Amino acid sequence: MAETATRMRRGVARLLALALVAASVLLGTPATAAPRLVSITGSGSTWSQNALDQWRADVRQNNITVHYSGVGSTAGRNAFAQGTVDFAVSEIEFGAEANEAIPRRRFAYMPIVAGGTSFMYNLKIGGRRVTNLRLSGDVIAKIFTGSIRMWNDAAIRADNPGLNLPARRIVPVVRSDGSGTTAQFVKWMNNQYPSIWRPWCRSKGRTEAQCNVLSFYPPGFTAQAGSSQIAGYVAGSNAEGAITYVEYSYAKENGFPVVKVLNKAGYYVEPTANSVAVALTRAQIETGNPNAQNYLTQKLEGVYNDRDKRTYPLSSYSYMVIPLAHENGVTEGKAYTLGRFAYYFLCQGQQKVDLLGYSPLPINLVEAGFNQVKRIPGVVQEARPIRSCNNPTFSTDGTNTLARTAVNPPECDKKGNGQQCTAGTGGAAGTPTENSNNNSGGSGTGNGSAGTPGGTGNPGGTGTSPSVAPTASQSAGPGLVDPATGEVIGNGNGGGGEQFVAGVPVSLAGEGGWRLRHTMMVLAGIVLLALVVGPPLIFRRSGVTRTGTEGPKR
């Protein structure tokens, strides 16, 4: 019996050893079993940075770490080309500027967020802040080429019949760094007002080809680096008379108004999420050869010339430049993490961009984005129906909900009728401007048409008389003004510093990578199987009967 017991113990030990070997062969090492979440790094656009910062904050709860530096689109593209970042963000593609080289590393473009390039300004009349300024496109081009220099210029007065504009010098503020915002603004001026833009651009030493698209604005104006800095400069107490171009989000963040820009239908419109959504229905999206480097880039001539009265003419969207190969330090773990981040901002992240001052991507761009994510080598595809994104633009019939539900601008924002709406814009939406010329119609406080002075507007808003002071609810918004001094006394958010929309926890796919608990579970199953099956086999081979006696020897 002792010999039999010894043989049994040795048999069980051999079975356990074989089970461990089998487990190691079947499981391999954790590194090869599945990718792991690792930190990823990107740089580029400041136009998109407020949205990116919000998304990065949101995904931290899911152990997704994304580092991002808003250094400008040009610097971001250069960093990606040199292989020092895993992804870049830009409003223009590689090679759009004259003499820009296409990087050797494999890449593709993916849309991430839409928005409007706005004109944020700092202007007062009689100590009171102006929040309802309107400008035609040619006037904007003349301001940023130096031929209109005073706020009481006849062309600006024609756009603003309700304002007694001051004899104050205009201070245009431009980007000092390579900027996608600059490039988008220049493309618009070059396409729409070439007789104003091109001669001035060439006078600054630029070639004809360079004047088509420039990310570095020609010298001659006050300049600041980055969207946050340029917006902060214009919002400063010593910057009265200043105007700049910046993504709408930054004007909202700083509590400052933006210009209502005249569109081709003859209405002055600001870049809200709805007006941008309407405009981008006219954008032409390059969706030809999926392997082409310009895949999913945008052509905006249709946006500039859209005759829908609801459209904002300087609407566009931003790209993420994504890697298509394991090179320049892009490992499977980084590709997997980038994919997880992309799936988040293409879906859940789009739900809150309106609050930040952007417009969510329409369904065709989200679908195209999903297809681009699949091209990242090492990404783990998420099996989810596109409509489960709950994007605010999605609808059951496939149309863009924001564009379909956008209402017409009020008639007091129509050019040439002698009226001017008093409602504030951008970050100063809650602060109307008293029309100093007292010859304009009332403005709608909602989205509908405005009424006559003191009357009731059409559905969507109630008309108010130009002389009526803001209500308590209107005064609660950003950009609060002291009625005695006209100075800004608060931004309406109860504090300073970075502002984030409260992130709502969302359920993402489980964290990637093989964990110790997975290994232990499999090993436990193998050991259990060995203990159940092993002893009967050993008994059978040793010749021991069920009663514990040796059977007949053969």
C-alpha positions in Angstrom: 0.0 0.0 0.0 2.9 2.4 0.8 4.3 1.8 -2.6 0.9 2.3 -4.2 0.4 5.6 -2.3 3.8 6.8 -3.4 3.0 6.1 -7.0 -0.3 8.0 -6.6 1.4 11.1 -5.2 4.0 11.1 -7.9 1.3 10.7 -10.5 -0.7 13.6 -9.1 2.5 15.7 -9.0 3.2 14.9 -12.7 -0.4 15.8 -13.6 -0.1 19.2 -11.8 3.2 19.9 -13.5 1.7 19.0 -16.9 -1.3 21.3 -16.1 1.0 24.2 -15.3 3.0 23.7 -18.5 -0.2 23.4 -20.5 -1.5 26.6 -19.0 1.6 28.5 -19.8 1.5 27.3 -23.4 -2.2 28.1 -23.8 -2.0 31.5 -22.1 1.3 32.7 -23.3 2.5 35.9 -21.6 0.2 38.7 -20.7 2.0 41.1 -23.1 1.1 38.9 -26.1 -2.4 37.9 -25.0 -4.0 41.3 -25.4 -3.0 45.0 -25.5 -2.9 47.1 -22.4 -3.9 50.7 -21.7 -0.9 53.0 -21.7 -0.6 56.8 -21.8 -0.6 58.5 -25.2 0.6 61.9 -26.3 -0.7 64.4 -28.8 -0.3 68.0 -29.8 -1.6 70.7 -32.1 -4.7 72.7 -32.5 -5.8 75.2 -29.8 -9.1 75.7 -31.8 -10.1 72.2 -30.6 -8.3 72.2 -27.3 -11.3 73.0 -25.0 -13.1 70.0 -26.4 -10.0 67.8 -26.1 -9.4 68.9 -22.5 -13.0 68.0 -21.6 -12.7 64.6 -23.2 -9.3 63.9 -21.5 -10.9 64.7 -18.2 -13.8 62.5 -18.9 -11.9 59.3 -19.7 -9.5 59.5 -16.7 -12.2 57.6 -14.8 -11.6 54.7 -17.2 -7.8 54.6 -16.7 -7.3 56.2 -20.1 -4.5 58.8 -19.9 -4.1 61.3 -22.7 -1.5 64.0 -22.7 -2.2 66.9 -25.0 -0.3 70.2 -25.7 -2.1 73.0 -27.5 0.9 74.4 -29.4 -0.9 75.3 -32.6 -1.8 73.2 -35.7 1.4 73.7 -37.5 3.6 72.8 -34.6 1.4 69.8 -33.9 1.7 68.5 -37.5 5.5 69.0 -37.4 5.7 67.0 -34.1 3.7 64.2 -35.7 5.9 64.2 -38.8 9.0 64.0 -36.6 7.5 61.1 -34.6 7.6 62.8 -31.2 3.8 62.5 -30.6 1.4 59.6 -31.2 -1.3 61.8 -32.8 -1.8 65.4 -33.9 -4.9 67.7 -34.2 -5.2 70.3 -37.0 -7.7 72.3 -38.9 -5.7 72.0 -42.2 -4.1 69.0 -43.7 -0.4 68.3 -44.5 0.7 70.1 -47.7 -2.1 72.7 -47.6 0.5 75.4 -47.2 3.0 76.1 -49.9 6.2 74.1 -49.6 5.0 71.9 -46.7 6.2 68.4 -47.0 4.1 65.3 -46.5 5.5 63.1 -43.6 7.0 59.7 -44.4 5.1 57.9 -41.6 1.7 56.4 -42.5 -1.3 58.4 -41.3 -4.9 59.3 -41.9 -7.3 62.1 -40.9 -10.3 61.7 -38.7 -12.9 64.4 -37.9 -13.3 65.1 -34.2 -15.5 68.2 -33.6 -17.2 71.0 -35.6 -17.4 74.7 -34.7 -17.3 78.2 -35.9 -14.4 80.6 -36.2 -15.8 83.7 -34.4 -14.7 87.3 -34.1 -14.5 88.1 -30.4 -14.3 91.9 -29.6 -14.0 94.3 -26.7 -16.0 97.5 -27.4 -17.9 100.0 -25.3 -20.2 102.9 -26.0 -20.5 105.4 -23.2 -19.0 103.0 -20.7 -21.4 100.2 -21.6 -20.2 97.1 -23.3 -21.4 96.4 -26.8 -22.7 92.8 -27.2 -24.6 92.9 -30.5 -22.1 94.0 -33.1 -22.7 93.0 -36.7 -20.2 92.9 -39.6 -20.2 92.1 -43.3 -17.5 89.8 -44.6 -15.8 92.5 -46.7 -15.7 94.8 -43.6 -14.0 92.0 -41.6 -11.4 91.5 -44.4 -10.7 95.2 -44.5 -10.3 95.3 -40.7 -7.7 92.5 -40.8 -5.8 94.0 -43.7 -5.7 97.5 -42.2 -7.9 99.5 -44.6 -10.7 100.0 -42.0 -9.1 101.4 -38.8 -11.8 103.2 -36.8 -14.9 101.7 -35.1 -17.1 104.6 -36.4 -16.1 103.9 -40.0 -19.1 104.4 -42.4 -19.0 100.7 -43.4 -19.3 99.5 -39.8 -22.0 102.0 -39.1 -24.0 100.7 -42.1 -23.9 97.2 -40.5 -25.0 98.6 -37.2 -27.8 101.1 -37.6 -28.7 100.8 -33.9 -25.3 101.8 -32.5 -23.7 105.2 -32.1 -20.2 103.8 -32.6 -17.3 105.6 -30.9 -14.4 107.2 -32.7 -12.0 104.6 -31.3 -9.1 103.0 -33.1 -9.6 99.3 -34.0 -6.9 97.0 -32.7 -6.9 93.8 -34.7 -5.2 90.9 -32.8 -3.8 88.0 -34.8 -2.1 84.7 -34.0 1.7 84.8 -33.7 2.1 81.0 -34.0 1.3 78.6 -36.8 -2.5 78.2 -36.4 -5.2 76.2 -38.1 -7.6 79.1 -37.1 -5.4 81.5 -39.1 -5.4 79.1 -42.0 -9.2 78.7 -42.0 -9.7 82.5 -41.8 -7.2 83.1 -44.6 -8.8 80.5 -46.8 -12.2 82.3 -46.3 -10.8 85.7 -47.2 -8.8 84.4 -50.1 -11.9 82.7 -51.5 -14.5 85.3 -50.8 -12.6 88.6 -50.9 -9.5 88.1 -53.0 -9.3 91.7 -54.2 -9.0 92.8 -50.6 -6.8 90.0 -49.2 -4.3 89.1 -52.0 -2.8 92.6 -52.7 -2.3 93.1 -49.0 -0.8 89.7 -48.5 1.6 90.1 -51.4 2.6 93.5 -50.0 3.8 91.6 -46.9 6.3 89.6 -49.0 4.2 86.5 -49.5 3.9 84.7 -52.9 0.6 84.2 -54.6 0.6 80.5 -53.6 1.4 81.3 -50.0 -1.5 83.8 -49.9 -4.0 80.9 -50.6 -3.4 79.3 -47.2 -1.2 80.7 -44.4 -1.0 79.4 -40.9 1.3 82.3 -39.9 -0.5 85.6 -40.2 1.6 88.3 -42.0 3.1 91.0 -39.7 1.7 94.4 -38.9 -0.8 93.7 -36.1 -0.8 92.9 -32.4 -0.1 89.2 -32.1 -0.6 86.5 -29.4 0.2 82.8 -29.4 -2.6 80.3 -28.9 -6.4 80.6 -28.7 -6.5 80.9 -24.9 -3.9 83.7 -24.9 -5.4 85.6 -27.8 -8.9 85.5 -26.2 -7.5 86.5 -22.8 -5.7 89.4 -24.4 -8.9 90.8 -26.0 -10.8 90.3 -22.8 -8.3 92.3 -20.8 -9.3 95.6 -19.2 -6.8 97.5 -21.3 -7.8 96.0 -24.6 -10.9 98.1 -25.4 -11.2 98.4 -29.2 -9.6 95.0 -29.8 -11.0 92.3 -32.1 -9.6 88.9 -32.9 -10.5 85.6 -34.6 -10.9 82.6 -32.4 -13.1 79.5 -31.9 -16.5 80.4 -30.5 -15.7 78.3 -27.4 -13.2 80.8 -26.1 -15.5 83.8 -26.3 -18.1 81.8 -24.3 -15.3 80.8 -21.8 -14.3 84.4 -21.3 -17.8 85.8 -21.1 -17.3 88.0 -24.2 -19.5 88.7 -27.2 -18.8 87.7 -30.8 -19.6 89.4 -34.1 -22.8 88.3 -36.0 -21.4 87.8 -39.5 -23.5 88.5 -42.6 -24.3 85.4 -44.7 -25.2 85.1 -48.3 -28.9 85.2 -47.5 -28.5 88.7 -46.0 -28.8 87.8 -42.3 -26.3 88.4 -39.5 -25.7 85.2 -37.7 -23.5 84.0 -34.8 -21.8 80.5 -34.7 -24.1 78.6 -32.5 -24.2 74.8 -32.7 -27.3 75.0 -34.9 -26.0 77.6 -37.3 -22.8 75.5 -37.7 -24.8 72.3 -38.3 -26.8 74.1 -41.0 -23.6 75.4 -42.6 -21.8 72.1 -42.7 -24.6 70.4 -44.7 -23.0 72.3 -47.6 -19.4 71.1 -46.9 -17.9 68.7 -49.4 -16.2 65.8 -47.7 -13.4 64.0 -49.5 -14.3 60.4 -49.2 -12.6 58.9 -52.3 -9.8 56.4 -52.0 -9.7 55.3 -48.3 -6.0 55.0 -48.6 -5.5 58.5 -49.8 -3.8 60.8 -47.4 -6.4 63.5 -47.8 -9.2 61.2 -46.9 -12.0 63.0 -45.0 -10.6 66.5 -45.5 -13.2 69.3 -46.1 -13.9 71.7 -48.9 -15.8 74.7 -47.6 -16.7 76.8 -50.7 -20.3 75.5 -50.4 -20.4 76.7 -46.7 -19.1 80.1 -47.6 -21.8 80.6 -50.3 -24.7 78.9 -48.6 -27.9 80.9 -49.1 -29.7 79.4 -46.1 -30.6 82.3 -43.8 -29.6 80.2 -40.8 -26.0 79.4 -41.8 -22.8 80.7 -40.3 -20.3 81.2 -43.1 -17.0 80.4 -41.2 -18.0 76.9 -40.0 -15.7 74.0 -40.3 -14.4 71.0 -38.3 -11.1 69.8 -36.9 -9.1 66.7 -37.7 -7.1 64.2 -35.7 -4.1 62.9 -37.5 -3.9 59.2 -36.6 -1.0 56.7 -37.1 -1.5 53.7 -39.5 1.6 51.7 -38.6 3.6 50.6 -35.6 6.4 53.1 -36.1 7.8 56.1 -34.3 7.0 54.6 -31.0 3.4 53.7 -31.6 3.0 50.3 -29.9 0.0 48.0 -29.8 -0.8 49.4 -26.4 -0.8 53.0 -27.7 -2.9 52.0 -30.7 -5.4 50.3 -28.4 -5.6 53.3 -26.1 -6.0 55.7 -28.9 -8.8 53.6 -30.3 -10.6 53.6 -26.9 -10.2 57.4 -26.7 -11.5 57.9 -30.2 -14.6 55.7 -29.6 -15.4 57.9 -26.6 -15.1 61.3 -28.3 -16.9 60.2 -31.5 -19.9 59.1 -29.4 -20.4 60.2 -25.8 -18.0 63.1 -26.1 -20.2 64.8 -28.8 -23.1 65.0 -26.3 -21.6 68.0 -24.4 -19.7 70.0 -27.1 -22.6 72.4 -27.5 -22.1 73.5 -23.9 -18.4 74.1 -24.6 -19.1 76.3 -27.7 -18.8 73.7 -30.5 -21.2 71.8 -32.7 -21.4 67.9 -32.6 -20.3 65.9 -35.7 -23.1 64.8 -38.0 -23.8 61.1 -38.4 -21.9 60.8 -41.7 -18.7 62.0 -40.1 -19.1 59.8 -37.1 -19.5 56.8 -39.3 -16.5 57.9 -41.3 -14.6 58.3 -38.0 -15.5 54.8 -37.0 -14.1 53.5 -40.3 -10.9 55.4 -39.6 -10.5 54.0 -36.1 -10.5 50.5 -37.6 -7.4 51.4 -39.7 -5.3 52.0 -36.6 -3.2 48.8 -36.3 -3.7 47.1 -32.9 -7.0 48.8 -32.1 -9.7 46.6 -30.6 -12.9 47.3 -32.5 -16.0 48.0 -30.5 -19.1 46.2 -31.8 -21.7 48.9 -31.3 -24.4 50.2 -33.6 -23.7 53.7 -34.8 -27.0 55.0 -33.4 -26.2 54.0 -29.9 -23.9 57.0 -29.8 -26.9 59.2 -28.8 -25.3 62.1 -30.8 -27.5 65.3 -30.7 -27.4 65.5 -34.5 -28.7 62.0 -35.1 -32.2 61.3 -36.2 -34.2 58.2 -37.2 -34.5 59.3 -40.8 -30.7 60.0 -41.1 -31.0 63.8 -41.3 -29.1 66.2 -39.1 -31.4 67.0 -36.2 -29.7 70.3 -35.3 -29.8 71.5 -38.8 -33.4 70.5 -39.3 -34.6 72.1 -36.0 -32.6 75.3 -36.4 -34.9 78.3 -36.6 -34.6 81.3 -38.8 -32.8 84.3 -37.5 -35.0 87.2 -36.3 -35.9 89.9 -38.8 -34.1 92.5 -36.8 -30.9 90.7 -37.9 -31.7 91.2 -41.6 -29.5 93.6 -43.5 -31.0 96.8 -44.8 -34.2 97.1 -42.8 -32.9 99.8 -40.5 -33.2 97.5 -37.4 -30.7 95.8 -35.1 -31.4 93.2 -32.5 -30.3 94.1 -29.0 -29.7 90.5 -27.7 -26.1 89.7 -26.6 -24.0 87.0 -28.3 -21.4 84.4 -27.3 -20.3 84.6 -23.7 -22.4 87.7 -23.2 -25.7 86.3 -24.4 -27.4 87.3 -21.2 -26.4 91.0 -21.6 -28.3 92.9 -24.2 -27.1 96.2 -25.6 -29.2 99.3 -25.5 -29.3 100.6 -29.1 -27.9 104.1 -28.8 -29.4 105.3 -32.1 -32.9 104.3 -30.9 -34.1 103.4 -34.4 -34.1 99.6 -34.3 -36.7 97.0 -33.7 -36.9 94.7 -30.7 -35.0 91.5 -30.5 -36.2 88.0 -29.7 -34.9 86.6 -26.5 -35.5 83.1 -27.9 -34.8 81.5 -31.2 -37.8 82.9 -33.0 -38.3 86.1 -34.9 -38.3 89.3 -33.0 -41.3 91.5 -32.4 -41.7 95.2 -32.8 -40.5 97.4 -30.0 -42.3 96.5 -26.8 -44.3 93.8 -28.6 -44.4 90.0 -28.7 -42.2 88.1 -31.1 -43.1 85.2 -33.2 -42.9 81.7 -31.7 -39.5 81.1 -30.2 -38.9 84.4 -28.5 -40.5 87.4 -26.9 -39.7 90.8 -28.4 -38.3 93.5 -26.0 -38.0 97.2 -26.4 -34.5 98.5 -27.1 -34.8 100.6 -23.9 -35.8 97.8 -21.6 -33.1 96.8 -19.1 -32.1 93.1 -18.9 -34.2 90.9 -16.6 -32.7 89.2 -13.6 -32.4 85.9 -15.5 -30.6 87.7 -18.4 -28.2 89.3 -16.0 -27.3 86.0 -14.5 -25.3 85.0 -17.5 -21.6 85.5 -18.2 -20.2 89.0 -18.9 -22.1 90.8 -16.1 -21.8 94.6 -16.4 -21.9 97.2 -13.7 -24.7 99.6 -14.9 -23.0 102.6 -13.3 -19.5 102.1 -14.7 -20.0 99.8 -17.7 -17.2 97.6 -16.4 -17.3 93.8 -16.4 -17.7 92.7 -12.8 -17.9 88.9 -13.2 -18.1 86.1 -15.7 -21.2 84.5 -14.3 -19.6 81.2 -13.4 -18.9 81.8 -9.8 -15.1 81.5 -10.1 -12.1 81.6 -12.3 -9.7 79.0 -13.6 -10.3 76.2 -16.0 -13.9 75.5 -16.8 -15.1 72.0 -17.5 -18.6 70.8 -18.1 -19.4 68.2 -15.4 -18.5 64.8 -16.8 -21.2 62.2 -16.7 -19.8 58.7 -16.0 -20.3 56.5 -19.0 -19.8 52.8 -19.5 -16.9 52.0 -21.8 -15.6 48.6 -22.7 -13.6 46.8 -20.0 -9.9 47.7 -19.6 -7.8 45.8 -22.1 -4.9 43.5 -21.3 -4.7 40.1 -19.5 -4.9 40.5 -15.8 -3.6 38.3 -13.0 -7.1 37.4 -12.0 -7.7 36.0 -15.5 -4.6 33.8 -15.2 -5.6 32.5 -11.7 -9.1 31.7 -12.9 -7.8 29.5 -15.8 -5.1 27.8 -13.6 -7.7 27.0 -11.0 -9.9 25.4 -13.6 -7.0 23.3 -14.9 -5.9 22.2 -11.4 -9.5 21.3 -10.5 -9.8 19.2 -13.7 -6.5 17.5 -12.9 -7.6 16.7 -9.3 -11.0 15.3 -10.5 -9.7 13.3 -13.5 -6.2 12.4 -12.2 -6.8 10.0 -9.3 -9.0 7.6 -11.2 -6.4 7.4 -13.9 -3.6 6.7 -11.5 -5.7 4.1 -9.6 -6.4 2.4 -12.9 -2.8 2.4 -14.0 -1.5 1.2 -10.6 -4.0 -1.7 -10.5 -5.7 -0.6 -7.2 -9.3 -1.6 -6.9 -12.1 0.5 -5.5 -11.8 -1.4 -2.2 -8.1 -0.4 -1.8 -6.7 -3.9 -2.6 -4.4 -4.7 -5.5 -6.0 -6.5 -8.3 -4.6 -9.6 -9.9 -1.2 -9.1 -11.4 -1.0 -9.7 -15.1 
